[in-house]
Each structure stands twice: as C-alpha cells, then as structure tokens.
C-alpha cells in the first residue's frame, strides 16, 4: 500500500493501521466485529498510540498505531489496548446519531479500565458523501488527545472533533493528530 501523503519531511513516517492505525471494533466479551487497516504518513509524535472509546450496547472502538522509518515501508501490526471490564467509578452520558454532530441523552454508562474521560466525538463529512454523526461515551485520555482534525481530498472533506471532560471538570482540549479524520471515516464504514 502506498502512503497517501508525501513523506519527504524528517518528521513524517509511513504508518500501518487506521491512517497508520489498526482499528478493531470489539464488544466487551471480546468478539471482533470488524478490523480496519490503513497506511498513512503522520508526525513521529503520533506513533505507538493506543486508545479506546466505549459507547452504548457494549461497543468498544479500540485503536493502535505503529510506525516505520522510511517512505513506503510497512510497519508491524499495532497492539490494541487490552480489554478491561473493571469499573473505574466514572459515569458518562452515552448516545449515537447519524443525523447530527451533536447528541445528548439522559442515558448513561459506567466506564471501565483506562477510559477515564467522558467524550463527544463529532464528525462531519462533506463532498460525494455528506453526513454528520456523533458518538458520546467513555474514552481514554489518549483518544481525547486527538482533539480536532480536518482532512480532505478534491472531492471529500472530513472534520472530526473530540470534546472530553473528566466527569468532574470542564472541557478538555486535546492535541491534534493528522490521522483522526481517516480513523473516524473508517468507523463510519464498519
């Protein structure tokens, strides 16, 4: 697979997985619903990331990235975060919509493991396929660190934003990673 963007900068690396990430959608009992692999170029600070987002109906989105050092190289398969069903005391709102980039409900879920942030993931997709979607649930801080990213081609533009809170504090502003738009686009295809 050829990297989707130019890797001429010393700070860019070719990566496998979901835009350099392996993404698996996994239920809490460990059943894999789908796996998506993509290769993309990202800054080195975005290598070796692991994170997860849990939403209603026991659906968990897990992701991991690995990198290699040369243009058009093939990195090893990423390691996904392990399942952890131990309750951590955090309770978050949970909802899903494919009709808006906002959802709110009184429904809640108990968070587990390292998912110690409440997250709203808002996605807009404009172009040949236009849509808006939102997910709300429990997330790892590493996923919240993705922040906001816009990516696109001549015919498609994807904007993804993570807004997170610790459940006791205000909004958490994360770092932006260049591969988040591809990550979310892949989630919508599963």
Secondary structure as the mmCIF struct_conf table of DSSP 4:
data_model
#
loop_
_struct_conf.conf_type_id
_struct_conf.id
_struct_conf.beg_label_comp_id
_struct_conf.beg_label_asym_id
_struct_conf.beg_label_seq_id
_struct_conf.end_label_comp_id
_struct_conf.end_label_asym_id
_struct_conf.end_label_seq_id
BEND BEND1 UNK A 4 UNK A 5
BEND BEND2 UNK A 9 UNK A 9
TURN_TY1_P TURN_TY1_P1 UNK A 10 UNK A 11
STRN STRN1 UNK A 12 UNK A 27
TURN_TY1_P TURN_TY1_P2 UNK A 28 UNK A 29
STRN STRN2 UNK A 32 UNK A 43
HELX_RH_3T_P HELX_RH_3T_P1 UNK A 44 UNK A 46
BEND BEND3 UNK A 47 UNK A 48
STRN STRN3 UNK A 50 UNK A 55
TURN_TY1_P TURN_TY1_P3 UNK A 56 UNK A 58
STRN STRN4 UNK A 59 UNK A 68
BEND BEND4 UNK A 69 UNK A 70
TURN_TY1_P TURN_TY1_P4 UNK A 71 UNK A 72
HELX_LH_PP_P HELX_LH_PP_P1 UNK A 75 UNK A 83
STRN STRN5 UNK A 87 UNK A 93
STRN STRN6 UNK A 95 UNK A 97
BEND BEND5 UNK A 98 UNK A 99
BEND BEND6 UNK A 101 UNK A 101
BEND BEND7 UNK A 106 UNK A 106
STRN STRN7 UNK A 108 UNK A 112
TURN_TY1_P TURN_TY1_P5 UNK A 113 UNK A 114
STRN STRN8 UNK A 117 UNK A 127
BEND BEND8 UNK A 128 UNK A 129
STRN STRN9 UNK A 131 UNK A 139
HELX_RH_AL_P HELX_RH_AL_P1 UNK A 141 UNK A 144
TURN_TY1_P TURN_TY1_P6 UNK A 145 UNK A 146
STRN STRN10 UNK A 148 UNK A 152
BEND BEND9 UNK A 154 UNK A 155
STRN STRN11 UNK A 156 UNK A 165
BEND BEND10 UNK A 167 UNK A 170
STRN STRN12 UNK A 171 UNK A 172
TURN_TY1_P TURN_TY1_P7 UNK A 178 UNK A 179
HELX_RH_AL_P HELX_RH_AL_P2 UNK A 180 UNK A 189
#
